[in-house]
Amino acid sequence: MIFRRAFRRVWFAVLVAAAVTLGLGYFYLDYVMPFDLDRPPSFLTKFHLQTLKQQPDRCMAALERASVDFRPVLPEQRDNGCGYDDGVRLLKSDIDYGSRILLTCPAMLALLSWERHVLVPKAREYFDRKVRTTGQLGTYACRKIGGQKGSRLSQHAYANAIDISGFTLEGGERISVQRDWNDAGAKGRFLRDLRDGACGYFGATLSPEFNAAHANHFHFDMGAIRICR
């Protein structure tokens, strides 16, 4: 009996300490160290992005501080559950995404962080060139996972995801997820580094290694499920 009481007290103390630590970390990230797109990633980056889901004003402020050319989008809610509250549309970036993509603010911050700290430097490392365009297959779309009936809504249904099929470098050379994923040379290593780097920003990062449905693209999203594959 005495042992049980002592164990419960120790366990309670551990829970209280964890809660205090988490609270202090949350306060530090929100008020002492606001999110900075130019700051190199750390072990706190993904957690920091997740906290911004509940604080859209601070998320928008991070985009403004980074001089991102974007426009807030009016919220949209549909009867079937699709929609978003803190959507932003990217008007211009150093890389052309083919259209003015729409994402929730935290997902946009994650994408631009990945662009600046992973995509751009890796293209320079492997090919000594800049990325001119990114082939994206869509962001916001009111649909279920895999388009299958009975499945739950995709993160695309909440403007919380983006699919990317490949890249075009300066000079016109193309790198395709579908064609080059198994390449034994620089293109294959480049694509794997892009996937691995995305895992530090997004909640879910899916590549051709995940399943056949992702054989031709990367899927990045800011949902609650954590997976890197």
Phi, psi and omega in degrees: 000314181296320179298319180297317180297317180296320179297318180296321179294318179296317179297320178296318180297322178295317180296318179296316179298319179296318180296318179295316179299316179296318179297317179294321178296318178299314179298317182297315181294323185279323190245329182267320183232077178301154183297133182234117181298334182272352180282131178302149183293153176221183180292346179267349188301311182297318178298319180299315179298322179295323180295332182287350176298328181267359183225073183300327180297319179290327177294313178299322180297325178295320177295320180293318179298328181275004180057040176282134178275097184219170177221125174298145182246140179301141180302152177224130177226128180250158182298333182273006176102345178290156175137182183203161180248322187242051182284146174224147178248126179282120181270326182199142175218173178294340179242138180277120178266007175087342177195171178277089189293148180247125178216161169296158184301313179298322178294323178293318177299318179297316181297313182291327175295316177298319179300312186285322189256351180235298186300307183297308181294327179290324176296322178291320181295315186273327188234354182054038179218166176270157172274126181271313181222155175241127179276100180256140185261006176136154177239274182279124177204125181283091183207166177269166180300125180069005182069017185266138177294141180090344177283161176283164181297140176288158173296340173296332181290347178247014184057035187247014185211157175219142176249134183232127186260342182171190187214151174240126181271166172304135183098348174099355180293135183251144176236120185249132176300315182293315186278325192252000183302320182264012177296135183278352183260210186297323183296317179295318179293321177301311181296321179291324176293324177295317178298312182296320180294324180295332181297339179279354182240317186265155176293312179238130176231115184241139182229184177302341178288344183284303176196176184295332181294341180249025181294337185245010181196161167270144172241122177242131175213164182250033178285182183282337181283130180259119178204142178223104184206000000 
